[in-house]
């Protein structure tokens, strides 16, 4: 519970339903979960009929990929758009060393949605987690933007947390969302991607 400066009574507490304290309280609803069988490198979500229901979306990923070395970032494309109309930025917090920041040119064909996704060979029981917010996907007056937070730990890669942000540099309403691996490697069995709607 968070008390505002203008409230003095103990009975006037404000309860927030998410960690976005200070924003207008919102509700999140599970729309769909893709349970990945190890035979695909992407998951598609059709949101074409949801513009009057949700204001934002959130993607929750738990799993890892079959890539043989290094981390395997998650990428996003909207509306099957594969031309160079995306921009991304990432900032990493390392388990050792100093933090890093990388800018990806606007001439990319995807948004870097989440980094620090584990592979098939390092620490066999390690699973990565990521939360990706897709903001205002139906607003025709602005670019659709994303923010992502992902983390993992393991002996083969010291990175522990990665913060990402990006934009689809078009104002078209989003109708489809594709979440895919950077390397093209398949997700491993029991990985899952869940899509939530935020009102």
KAJONOR-V464512 format. One record per residue. N is the residue number from 1. SS is DSSP state (H for helix, E for strand, L for the rest). PSI is psi in degrees with one decimal (999 if undefined). BURIAL is b if it has 9 or more other ideal C-beta (glycine too) atoms within 8 Angstrom, else e. Layout:
# KAJONOR-V464512
N_SS_PSI_BURIAL ; N_SS_PSI_BURIAL
This chain:
# KAJONOR-V464512
1_L_143.4_e ; 2_E_131.3_e ; 3_L_131.3_e ; 4_L_161.1_e ; 5_L_-28.7_e ; 6_L_-3.6_e ; 7_L_133.1_b ; 8_L_-17.6_e ; 9_L_142.5_e ; 10_H_-16.5_e ; 11_H_-0.7_e ; 12_H_26.7_b ; 13_L_150.3_b ; 14_E_128.4_b ; 15_L_127.1_e ; 16_L_143.0_b ; 17_L_-4.1_e ; 18_L_176.9_b ; 19_L_-2.9_e ; 20_L_53.7_e ; 21_L_136.9_e ; 22_L_-24.0_e ; 23_L_171.3_e ; 24_L_126.0_e ; 25_L_138.2_b ; 26_L_169.1_b ; 27_L_141.9_e ; 28_E_140.8_b ; 29_E_131.3_b ; 30_E_124.0_e ; 31_E_-47.2_b ; 32_E_147.5_e ; 33_E_128.2_e ; 34_E_113.3_b ; 35_E_116.4_e ; 36_E_130.9_b ; 37_L_-1.1_e ; 38_L_6.1_b ; 39_L_13.3_e ; 40_L_152.6_b ; 41_L_10.7_b ; 42_E_165.0_e ; 43_E_135.3_b ; 44_E_140.2_e ; 45_E_128.7_b ; 46_E_115.8_e ; 47_L_18.3_b ; 48_L_-22.4_e ; 49_L_13.2_e ; 50_L_7.5_b ; 51_L_-28.6_b ; 52_L_-2.7_e ; 53_L_-40.4_e ; 54_L_148.7_b ; 55_L_-38.5_e ; 56_E_169.1_b ; 57_E_156.5_b ; 58_E_134.7_b ; 59_E_132.2_b ; 60_E_123.4_b ; 61_E_137.2_b ; 62_E_121.4_e ; 63_E_-160.0_b ; 64_L_173.9_b ; 65_E_171.9_b ; 66_L_8.8_b ; 67_L_141.4_b ; 68_L_-16.2_e ; 69_L_148.5_e ; 70_L_172.8_e ; 71_L_164.6_b ; 72_L_91.0_b ; 73_L_154.5_b ; 74_E_135.2_b ; 75_E_157.0_b ; 76_E_139.6_b ; 77_E_145.6_b ; 78_E_141.3_b ; 79_L_31.3_e ; 80_L_23.0_e ; 81_L_115.1_b ; 82_L_11.3_e ; 83_L_172.5_e ; 84_L_77.8_e ; 85_L_26.5_e ; 86_E_151.1_b ; 87_E_151.5_b ; 88_E_158.3_b ; 89_E_144.7_b ; 90_E_150.0_b ; 91_E_131.8_b ; 92_E_144.7_b ; 93_E_121.8_b ; 94_E_151.5_b ; 95_L_-25.5_e ; 96_L_153.6_e ; 97_L_-158.7_e ; 98_L_154.3_e ; 99_L_154.7_e ; 100_E_158.4_e ; 101_E_134.8_e ; 102_E_132.5_e ; 103_E_131.6_e ; 104_E_130.1_b ; 105_E_150.7_e ; 106_E_-13.4_e ; 107_E_69.4_e ; 108_E_161.5_b ; 109_L_21.5_e ; 110_L_165.3_b ; 111_E_132.7_b ; 112_E_107.7_b ; 113_E_-35.2_b ; 114_E_131.7_b ; 115_L_-173.1_b ; 116_L_39.9_b ; 117_L_126.3_b ; 118_L_159.2_b ; 119_L_-170.3_b ; 120_L_-16.9_b ; 121_L_-26.8_e ; 122_L_135.5_b ; 123_L_85.6_e ; 124_L_-24.5_e ; 125_L_6.1_e ; 126_L_133.7_b ; 127_L_137.9_b ; 128_E_155.0_b ; 129_E_145.1_b ; 130_E_144.2_b ; 131_E_126.3_b ; 132_E_120.9_b ; 133_E_133.1_b ; 134_E_112.9_b ; 135_E_131.0_b ; 136_L_54.4_b ; 137_L_-11.8_b ; 138_L_1.2_e ; 139_L_117.2_b ; 140_L_0.1_e ; 141_L_4.3_e ; 142_L_161.1_e ; 143_L_146.1_e ; 144_E_127.4_b ; 145_E_157.7_b ; 146_E_157.7_b ; 147_E_140.2_b ; 148_E_150.1_b ; 149_E_125.0_b ; 150_E_154.0_b ; 151_E_156.5_b ; 152_L_169.1_b ; 153_L_147.3_e ; 154_L_161.9_b ; 155_L_-22.7_e ; 156_L_-6.0_e ; 157_L_121.6_b ; 158_L_-7.9_e ; 159_E_137.0_b ; 160_E_-29.2_b ; 161_E_138.8_b ; 162_E_128.6_b ; 163_E_128.6_b ; 164_E_157.3_b ; 165_E_156.7_b ; 166_E_176.5_b ; 167_E_142.8_b ; 168_E_114.3_b ; 169_L_50.8_e ; 170_L_157.4_b ; 171_L_10.1_e ; 172_L_141.5_e ; 173_L_141.4_e ; 174_L_131.8_b ; 175_L_-30.9_e ; 176_E_149.1_b ; 177_E_124.3_b ; 178_E_126.0_b ; 179_E_124.9_b ; 180_E_162.3_b ; 181_E_149.2_b ; 182_L_-40.9_b ; 183_L_-15.5_e ; 184_L_-1.0_e ; 185_L_150.2_b ; 186_L_152.8_b ; 187_E_149.2_b ; 188_L_157.6_b ; 189_L_143.3_e ; 190_L_4.0_e ; 191_E_152.7_b ; 192_E_149.8_b ; 193_E_121.1_b ; 194_E_137.1_b ; 195_E_125.5_b ; 196_E_147.9_b ; 197_E_141.9_b ; 198_E_126.7_b ; 199_L_999_e
